[in-house]
Amino acid sequence: MSALASALAYQRLVSEHASLRLLRADHAAVAAALLAAHLGKPGARLAADDLYELIDADLEVLRDHFELPQTARAYCDAWRRDGFIVRRPSVGIRGETLELSSEGHVALRVFAQLDEPRSTVTQSRLLSLAQAVRQLAIDTDPEADRRLAALHAERDRIDEEIARIRTGDFEVLDNRSSLERVNEVLLQAQDLPADFAGVRSRFERLNHELRARILEVDDAQSSVLDDVFRGVDLIESSDEGQTFSAFSMLIRDPERSSALDSDLSAVLDRDFVRTLSPEARRTLRSLVHDLKHNSREVHAVLTEFARGLRRYVYSQEFQRDRALRDALQEALAAAVLASRQVRPTSAFGQDIELSSLRLSSVGEINVHDPTEYDTGTALGDAEAGTVDLIALAAIARESEIDFTELIDNVNLVVAQRSPVSVGEVLGLRPATQGLASIVGLLSLATTYGKVDPLHTEHLDWLGADGVAREADVAVHTFSGVIA
């Protein structure tokens, strides 16, 4: 393409693409932060009223640093018009839900990549690229001899690897290379929400295009009508539908999905995973679940569009829409001719009373429910009684961690020797509140002591129910008295 053609194409993208609109918006930082916080996770979808409430609470804090005069509803409406978020009818609750559009996901990924840039020239990426090219060359080779030679070479390599492992001559991947590969997996996993949203958006456009073709072409020339009447699923048989169906079959295969889940569990048990952030570990742990959940959602959309298209054709609804289209076109043609004789602002001798009703969405209507205002039977006055201070203290210990007791225990042990770990404190001063005492000691060590995430310590204690319990946690130590 010439520079002019490229410039014009990029100008169209700048003016039309929602991702670029979000990047150059007046409050791009605020919009990206709010959308990422509430709708950035895979499959995130919130009821409109719930999202308004959450964003209004955030705006109260953000207004100390940014000029944000509008309400959450106004900002969400603007983001929806700009294409950052989309609204859909809710199935389980009354009203509508809001979620990120595919363009919104792309814009948030740009912010994330700029905020935390990662190296793209890595050994793992080169190995993946070389393996993909090698497999493509084998799978597309029409010569049987070359394919057999490649398979024999691969078999010989595997046999040699098996022989070396049996003799103990093998190397475990070092931590640097392991982290490099797992980060490559995480990069691909972070792109999945945008990919699924893009697939759903393409299906919506394809459904709209097929319905438009049904309306625009006569029955005798409409191949879409013929295919629908023959039972052909035009949406699933499209290129996008076939690609997604192939992916969906793989992820829904119990053998493949269980194998992937087992592999992820094995990776999460490795030592190098401890250096990853909690968010990265959660992403790996929920990868299979997120893939299945998003695949089911997109497949449900695909099925809904296919059924709706068949119903639209079989019920002859398209004939009514064609008649309406023809009537509108005739009215517009007549209006063009009339505009040459009469100006649009000319009086025509008739008075029309305008409606005084405010036009609004039916989704804004709230049905009156008298039971919401029923407070039940009137409460009577309780008789005065005697307060048992010992019983109140016991109730307080059941609902609150006794930090005063824990600080005294830590100071007593630290006075004898220092530094001292949480396990050593428990060895001399047992947990009187069970798990609550363990949580309190770990919290105190996090605030006033040190945490060694590379080493673990075994803790055991007696629960409040009298059952012995144990846990392995990172080593938490106290080096001085807690003031």
C-alpha positions as CSV (number, residue, x, y, z in Angstrom):
1,M,0.0,0.0,0.0
2,S,1.1,3.5,-0.7
3,A,1.7,6.1,2.1
4,L,-1.6,7.8,1.1
5,A,-3.6,4.7,1.2
6,S,-2.2,3.7,4.5
7,A,-2.7,7.2,6.0
8,L,-6.4,7.2,4.9
9,A,-6.9,3.7,6.3
10,Y,-5.3,4.7,9.6
11,Q,-7.4,7.9,9.7
12,R,-10.5,5.8,9.4
13,L,-9.3,3.5,12.2
14,V,-8.6,6.5,14.4
15,S,-12.0,8.0,13.9
16,E,-14.0,4.7,14.0
17,H,-12.3,2.2,16.1
18,A,-13.5,2.2,19.7
19,S,-10.1,1.0,21.2
20,L,-8.4,4.1,19.8
21,R,-11.2,6.3,21.1
22,L,-10.7,5.0,24.6
23,L,-6.9,5.6,24.4
24,R,-7.4,9.3,23.4
25,A,-10.4,10.0,25.6
26,D,-10.3,13.0,28.0
27,H,-10.3,10.8,31.0
28,A,-8.7,7.8,29.5
29,A,-6.8,6.9,32.7
30,V,-9.9,7.0,34.8
31,A,-12.1,5.1,32.3
32,A,-9.4,2.4,31.9
33,A,-9.0,2.0,35.6
34,L,-12.7,1.8,36.4
35,L,-13.4,-0.6,33.5
36,A,-10.4,-2.8,34.4
37,A,-11.4,-2.9,38.1
38,H,-15.0,-4.0,37.6
39,L,-15.2,-5.6,34.1
40,G,-11.7,-6.5,33.3
41,K,-11.7,-10.1,34.6
42,P,-12.6,-13.0,32.2
43,G,-16.4,-13.3,31.8
44,A,-17.0,-10.3,34.0
45,R,-20.6,-9.0,33.6
46,L,-22.5,-6.9,36.1
47,A,-26.1,-5.6,36.4
48,A,-26.3,-2.0,35.3
49,D,-27.5,-0.7,38.6
50,D,-24.8,-2.7,40.5
51,L,-22.1,-1.2,38.2
52,Y,-23.5,2.3,38.7
53,E,-23.3,1.9,42.4
54,L,-19.7,0.6,42.4
55,I,-18.5,3.3,40.0
56,D,-20.2,6.1,42.0
57,A,-18.3,4.9,45.1
58,D,-15.0,5.0,43.2
59,L,-15.8,8.5,41.8
60,E,-16.1,9.9,45.3
61,V,-12.4,9.0,45.8
62,L,-11.2,9.9,42.3
63,R,-12.7,13.4,42.5
64,D,-10.0,14.4,44.9
65,H,-7.5,14.0,42.1
66,F,-9.5,14.3,38.8
67,E,-12.2,16.7,37.5
68,L,-15.2,14.3,37.2
69,P,-18.4,16.2,37.3
70,Q,-20.8,13.5,35.9
71,T,-22.4,10.5,37.6
72,A,-21.6,6.9,37.0
73,R,-24.7,6.4,34.9
74,A,-23.7,9.3,32.6
75,Y,-20.2,8.0,32.2
76,C,-21.4,4.4,31.5
77,D,-23.9,5.8,28.9
78,A,-21.0,7.7,27.2
79,W,-18.8,4.6,27.3
80,R,-21.6,2.5,25.7
81,R,-22.1,5.0,22.9
82,D,-18.4,5.1,22.2
83,G,-18.3,1.3,22.1
84,F,-16.2,0.6,25.2
85,I,-18.9,-1.5,26.8
86,V,-22.0,-3.3,25.6
87,R,-25.3,-3.9,27.3
88,R,-27.3,-7.1,27.0
89,P,-30.7,-8.2,28.4
90,S,-30.3,-10.1,31.7
91,V,-31.6,-13.6,32.0
92,G,-31.5,-14.2,35.7
93,I,-32.4,-10.8,37.0
94,R,-34.6,-7.8,36.0
95,G,-32.9,-5.2,33.9
96,E,-29.8,-5.1,31.8
97,T,-26.2,-6.2,32.2
98,L,-23.0,-4.4,31.1
99,E,-19.8,-5.9,30.0
100,L,-16.6,-4.9,28.1
101,S,-16.7,-4.9,24.3
102,S,-14.0,-6.6,22.3
103,E,-12.6,-3.1,21.6
104,G,-12.6,-2.3,25.3
105,H,-10.6,-5.4,26.1
106,V,-8.1,-4.5,23.4
107,A,-7.6,-1.0,24.8
108,L,-7.1,-2.3,28.4
109,R,-4.5,-4.8,27.1
110,V,-2.6,-1.8,25.5
111,F,-2.6,0.0,28.9
112,A,-1.5,-3.2,30.7
113,Q,1.3,-3.8,28.2
114,L,2.6,-0.3,28.4
115,D,2.4,-0.3,32.2
116,E,4.2,-3.6,32.5
117,P,6.2,-4.2,29.3
118,R,7.4,-7.8,28.8
119,S,10.1,-9.0,26.5
120,T,8.7,-10.6,23.4
121,V,12.0,-11.9,22.1
122,T,12.3,-15.0,24.3
123,Q,13.6,-18.5,23.8
124,S,10.2,-20.0,24.6
125,R,8.5,-17.9,22.0
126,L,11.1,-18.9,19.4
127,L,10.7,-22.6,20.3
128,S,6.9,-22.3,20.0
129,L,7.2,-20.5,16.6
130,A,9.7,-23.1,15.3
131,Q,7.5,-26.0,16.5
132,A,4.4,-24.5,14.9
133,V,6.2,-24.0,11.6
134,R,7.6,-27.5,11.7
135,Q,4.2,-29.0,12.4
136,L,2.6,-26.9,9.7
137,A,5.2,-28.1,7.2
138,I,4.5,-31.7,8.1
139,D,0.7,-31.5,8.1
140,T,0.6,-29.7,4.7
141,D,3.2,-32.0,3.0
142,P,1.4,-34.1,0.3
143,E,4.3,-36.5,0.0
144,A,3.9,-39.6,2.1
145,D,7.7,-40.5,2.2
146,R,8.6,-37.1,3.6
147,R,5.9,-37.3,6.3
148,L,7.0,-40.8,7.3
149,A,10.6,-39.7,7.4
150,A,9.6,-36.8,9.8
151,L,7.6,-39.2,12.0
152,H,10.5,-41.7,12.1
153,A,12.9,-38.9,13.1
154,E,10.6,-37.8,15.8
155,R,10.2,-41.4,17.1
156,D,14.0,-41.8,17.2
157,R,14.4,-38.6,19.1
158,I,11.7,-39.7,21.6
159,D,13.4,-43.1,22.0
160,E,16.7,-41.5,22.7
161,E,15.1,-39.2,25.3
162,I,13.4,-42.2,27.0
163,A,16.8,-44.0,27.2
164,R,18.5,-41.0,28.7
165,I,15.7,-40.5,31.3
166,R,16.0,-44.2,32.3
167,T,19.7,-43.8,33.0
168,G,19.1,-40.6,34.9
169,D,20.8,-38.4,32.2
170,F,18.3,-35.6,32.0
171,E,18.1,-31.9,33.1
172,V,15.2,-30.2,34.7
173,L,14.4,-26.8,33.3
174,D,16.0,-24.0,35.3
175,N,13.9,-21.4,37.1
176,R,14.7,-18.6,34.6
177,S,13.6,-20.7,31.6
178,S,10.6,-22.0,33.5
179,L,9.4,-18.5,34.4
180,E,10.0,-17.4,30.8
181,R,7.7,-20.1,29.5
182,V,5.0,-19.7,32.1
183,N,4.9,-15.9,31.4
184,E,4.4,-16.8,27.7
185,V,1.4,-18.9,28.8
186,L,0.1,-16.0,30.9
187,L,0.4,-13.6,28.0
188,Q,-1.7,-15.8,25.8
189,A,-4.2,-16.3,28.6
190,Q,-4.6,-12.6,29.1
191,D,-5.6,-12.2,25.5
192,L,-8.4,-14.7,25.8
193,P,-11.2,-12.3,27.1
194,A,-10.6,-10.0,24.1
195,D,-10.6,-13.0,21.8
196,F,-13.9,-14.4,23.1
197,A,-15.5,-10.9,23.0
198,G,-14.3,-10.5,19.4
199,V,-15.8,-13.9,18.4
200,R,-19.1,-13.0,19.9
201,S,-19.1,-9.6,18.2
202,R,-18.3,-11.2,14.8
203,F,-21.2,-13.6,15.3
204,E,-23.5,-10.6,16.0
205,R,-22.4,-8.8,12.9
206,L,-22.8,-12.0,10.8
207,N,-26.3,-12.5,12.1
208,H,-27.2,-8.9,11.2
209,E,-25.7,-9.3,7.7
210,L,-27.7,-12.5,7.0
211,R,-30.9,-10.8,8.1
212,A,-30.1,-7.8,5.9
213,R,-29.5,-10.1,2.9
214,I,-32.8,-11.8,3.5
215,L,-34.6,-8.4,3.4
216,E,-32.7,-6.9,0.5
217,V,-32.9,-9.8,-2.0
218,D,-36.1,-11.2,-3.5
219,D,-37.2,-14.7,-2.7
220,A,-36.3,-16.0,-6.2
221,Q,-32.7,-14.7,-5.8
222,S,-32.1,-15.3,-2.1
223,S,-29.6,-18.1,-1.6
224,V,-29.8,-17.4,2.2
225,L,-33.5,-18.3,2.2
226,D,-32.8,-21.5,0.3
227,D,-30.1,-22.5,2.7
228,V,-32.2,-21.9,5.7
229,F,-35.2,-23.8,4.3
230,R,-32.8,-26.7,3.6
231,G,-31.7,-26.7,7.2
232,V,-28.3,-25.3,6.6
233,D,-26.9,-23.5,9.7
234,L,-25.4,-20.5,8.0
235,I,-23.8,-19.0,11.1
236,E,-22.1,-22.2,12.3
237,S,-21.0,-23.1,8.7
238,S,-19.4,-19.7,8.2
239,D,-15.6,-19.4,8.5
240,E,-15.9,-17.9,12.0
241,G,-18.4,-20.5,13.1
242,Q,-16.3,-23.4,11.9
243,T,-13.1,-22.0,13.6
244,F,-14.9,-21.5,16.9
245,S,-16.7,-25.0,16.7
246,A,-13.3,-26.6,16.2
247,F,-11.9,-24.8,19.3
248,S,-15.1,-25.6,21.3
249,M,-14.8,-29.3,20.5
250,L,-11.3,-29.4,21.8
251,I,-12.0,-27.6,25.1
252,R,-15.2,-29.6,25.7
253,D,-13.4,-32.9,25.1
254,P,-13.2,-34.5,28.6
255,E,-9.9,-36.2,27.9
256,R,-8.1,-33.1,26.6
257,S,-9.5,-30.7,29.2
258,S,-8.7,-33.1,32.1
259,A,-5.2,-33.6,30.7
260,L,-4.7,-29.8,30.5
261,D,-6.1,-29.4,34.0
262,S,-3.7,-32.0,35.3
263,D,-0.8,-30.4,33.6
264,L,-1.7,-27.0,35.1
265,S,-1.9,-28.6,38.6
266,A,1.5,-30.1,38.1
267,V,3.0,-26.8,37.1
268,L,1.4,-25.0,40.1
269,D,3.2,-27.5,42.4
270,R,6.6,-26.5,41.1
271,D,8.9,-24.4,43.2
272,F,9.4,-21.6,40.6
273,V,5.7,-20.8,40.7
274,R,6.0,-19.3,44.1
275,T,7.8,-16.3,42.6
276,L,4.7,-15.5,40.5
277,S,2.2,-13.0,41.7
278,P,-1.0,-14.2,43.3
279,E,-3.0,-12.9,40.3
280,A,-0.8,-14.9,37.9
281,R,-1.3,-18.1,40.0
282,R,-5.1,-17.6,40.0
283,T,-5.0,-17.1,36.2
284,L,-3.3,-20.5,35.8
285,R,-5.5,-22.2,38.3
286,S,-8.7,-21.0,36.7
287,L,-7.5,-21.3,33.0
288,V,-9.5,-24.4,32.1
289,H,-12.6,-23.2,34.0
290,D,-12.5,-19.8,32.2
291,L,-12.0,-21.5,28.8
292,K,-15.0,-23.7,29.3
293,H,-17.2,-20.9,30.7
294,N,-16.4,-18.5,27.9
295,S,-16.8,-21.3,25.3
296,R,-20.2,-22.2,26.6
297,E,-21.3,-18.6,26.5
298,V,-20.2,-18.0,22.9
299,H,-21.7,-21.4,21.9
300,A,-25.0,-20.4,23.5
301,V,-24.9,-17.1,21.5
302,L,-24.1,-19.1,18.3
303,T,-27.1,-21.4,19.0
304,E,-29.4,-18.5,19.8
305,F,-28.6,-16.7,16.6
306,A,-29.0,-19.8,14.5
307,R,-32.4,-20.6,16.0
308,G,-33.5,-17.0,15.7
309,L,-32.6,-16.9,12.1
310,R,-34.5,-20.1,11.4
311,R,-37.5,-18.8,13.3
312,Y,-37.3,-15.4,11.5
313,V,-37.5,-17.3,8.2
314,Y,-40.0,-20.0,9.0
315,S,-42.5,-17.6,10.7
316,Q,-42.5,-15.4,7.6
317,E,-41.6,-12.4,9.8
318,F,-39.2,-11.2,7.1
319,Q,-42.2,-10.7,4.8
320,R,-43.6,-8.1,7.2
321,D,-40.2,-6.4,7.5
322,R,-39.9,-6.3,3.7
323,A,-43.4,-4.7,3.5
324,L,-42.3,-2.1,6.1
325,R,-39.1,-1.4,4.2
326,D,-41.0,-0.9,0.9
327,A,-43.4,1.5,2.6
328,L,-40.5,3.5,4.1
329,Q,-38.7,3.6,0.7
330,E,-41.9,4.8,-1.0
331,A,-42.5,7.5,1.7
332,L,-38.9,8.7,1.3
333,A,-39.2,8.8,-2.5
334,A,-42.4,10.8,-2.2
335,A,-40.7,13.1,0.3
336,V,-37.9,13.8,-2.1
337,L,-40.3,14.8,-4.8
338,A,-42.4,16.9,-2.4
339,S,-39.3,18.7,-1.1
340,R,-38.8,20.3,-4.5
341,Q,-42.2,22.0,-4.2
342,V,-42.8,22.5,-0.4
343,R,-40.1,23.4,2.2
344,P,-40.0,21.2,5.3
345,T,-40.8,24.2,7.5
346,S,-43.9,25.2,5.5
347,A,-47.3,25.2,7.3
348,F,-49.7,22.6,6.0
349,G,-52.9,23.7,7.8
350,Q,-53.1,20.9,10.4
351,D,-52.4,20.9,14.1
352,I,-50.9,17.8,15.7
353,E,-50.9,17.5,19.5
354,L,-47.5,16.3,20.6
355,S,-47.3,13.6,23.3
356,S,-46.4,14.8,26.7
357,L,-45.0,11.4,27.7
358,R,-41.3,11.1,28.1
359,L,-39.8,8.5,25.8
360,S,-37.8,6.0,27.7
361,S,-36.8,2.4,27.7
362,V,-39.2,-0.2,29.1
363,G,-36.3,-1.5,31.1
364,E,-36.5,1.6,33.4
365,I,-40.0,0.5,34.7
366,N,-40.0,-0.9,38.2
367,V,-43.0,-2.9,39.2
368,H,-44.5,-2.0,42.5
369,D,-44.1,-4.8,45.1
370,P,-46.1,-4.1,48.3
371,T,-44.2,-6.8,50.1
372,E,-41.1,-4.7,49.9
373,Y,-42.7,-2.2,52.3
374,D,-44.0,-4.8,54.8
375,T,-42.0,-4.5,58.0
376,G,-43.7,-7.5,59.6
377,T,-45.2,-7.6,63.1
378,A,-44.5,-4.8,65.4
379,L,-41.6,-5.3,67.9
380,G,-42.5,-5.4,71.5
381,D,-40.5,-3.9,74.4
382,A,-38.0,-6.4,75.8
383,E,-37.9,-6.9,79.5
384,A,-34.8,-5.6,81.3
385,G,-32.3,-8.2,82.3
386,T,-28.9,-8.6,84.0
387,V,-25.8,-8.4,81.8
388,D,-23.3,-11.3,82.3
389,L,-19.9,-9.7,81.7
390,I,-18.2,-13.1,81.5
391,A,-20.6,-14.2,78.8
392,L,-20.1,-10.9,76.9
393,A,-16.4,-11.4,77.0
394,A,-16.7,-14.9,75.6
395,I,-18.9,-13.7,72.8
396,A,-16.4,-11.0,71.9
397,R,-13.6,-13.6,71.8
398,E,-15.6,-15.7,69.4
399,S,-16.2,-12.8,67.0
400,E,-12.9,-10.9,67.4
401,I,-9.2,-11.8,67.4
402,D,-7.7,-11.1,70.8
403,F,-4.7,-9.1,69.5
404,T,-3.8,-7.9,73.0
405,E,-3.2,-11.5,74.1
406,L,-1.3,-12.3,71.0
407,I,1.0,-9.2,71.3
408,D,1.7,-10.2,75.0
409,N,2.6,-13.7,73.9
410,V,4.9,-12.5,71.2
411,N,6.7,-10.0,73.5
412,L,7.1,-12.7,76.2
413,V,8.8,-15.1,73.7
414,V,10.9,-12.4,72.0
415,A,12.2,-11.3,75.5
416,Q,13.7,-14.8,75.9
417,R,15.2,-15.1,72.4
418,S,15.1,-13.2,69.1
419,P,14.4,-13.6,66.3
420,V,11.5,-16.0,66.8
421,S,9.1,-17.5,64.2
422,V,5.3,-17.9,64.5
423,G,5.8,-21.7,65.0
424,E,8.1,-21.1,68.0
425,V,5.6,-18.6,69.5
426,L,2.9,-21.3,69.2
427,G,5.2,-23.9,70.8
428,L,5.5,-21.8,74.0
429,R,2.1,-19.9,73.9
430,P,-0.6,-22.2,72.3
431,A,-3.4,-20.8,70.2
432,T,-6.3,-20.2,72.6
433,Q,-8.7,-19.0,69.8
434,G,-7.8,-21.8,67.3
435,L,-7.5,-20.6,63.7
436,A,-8.2,-17.0,64.8
437,S,-5.0,-16.9,66.8
438,I,-3.0,-18.3,63.8
439,V,-4.4,-15.6,61.5
440,G,-3.7,-12.9,64.1
441,L,-0.1,-14.0,64.6
442,L,0.5,-14.1,60.8
443,S,-1.0,-10.6,60.5
444,L,1.2,-9.2,63.3
445,A,4.3,-10.8,61.7
446,T,3.4,-9.3,58.3
447,T,3.1,-5.8,59.9
448,Y,5.8,-5.9,62.6
449,G,8.1,-8.7,61.5
450,K,9.5,-10.3,58.3
451,V,8.1,-12.8,55.8
452,D,10.3,-15.3,53.9
453,P,8.2,-16.5,50.9
454,L,11.0,-18.9,49.8
455,H,10.8,-21.1,52.9
456,T,7.9,-22.7,54.7
457,E,7.1,-23.6,58.3
458,H,4.8,-26.3,59.7
459,L,2.2,-25.0,62.2
460,D,-0.1,-27.2,64.3
461,W,-2.7,-26.1,66.8
462,L,-5.9,-27.2,68.5
463,G,-9.1,-25.7,67.0
464,A,-11.9,-24.2,69.0
465,D,-13.8,-27.4,68.4
466,G,-11.0,-29.5,70.0
467,V,-9.8,-31.0,66.7
468,A,-6.1,-30.9,66.0
469,R,-5.2,-29.0,62.8
470,E,-2.0,-28.2,60.9
471,A,-0.8,-26.1,58.0
472,D,2.3,-25.2,56.0
473,V,2.9,-21.4,55.6
474,A,5.7,-19.1,54.6
475,V,8.1,-18.4,57.5
476,H,7.0,-15.4,59.5
477,T,9.4,-14.1,62.1
478,F,9.5,-11.5,64.9
479,S,12.8,-9.7,65.6
480,G,11.7,-7.3,68.3
481,V,9.1,-6.4,70.8
482,I,5.8,-5.1,69.4
483,A,5.1,-1.7,70.9
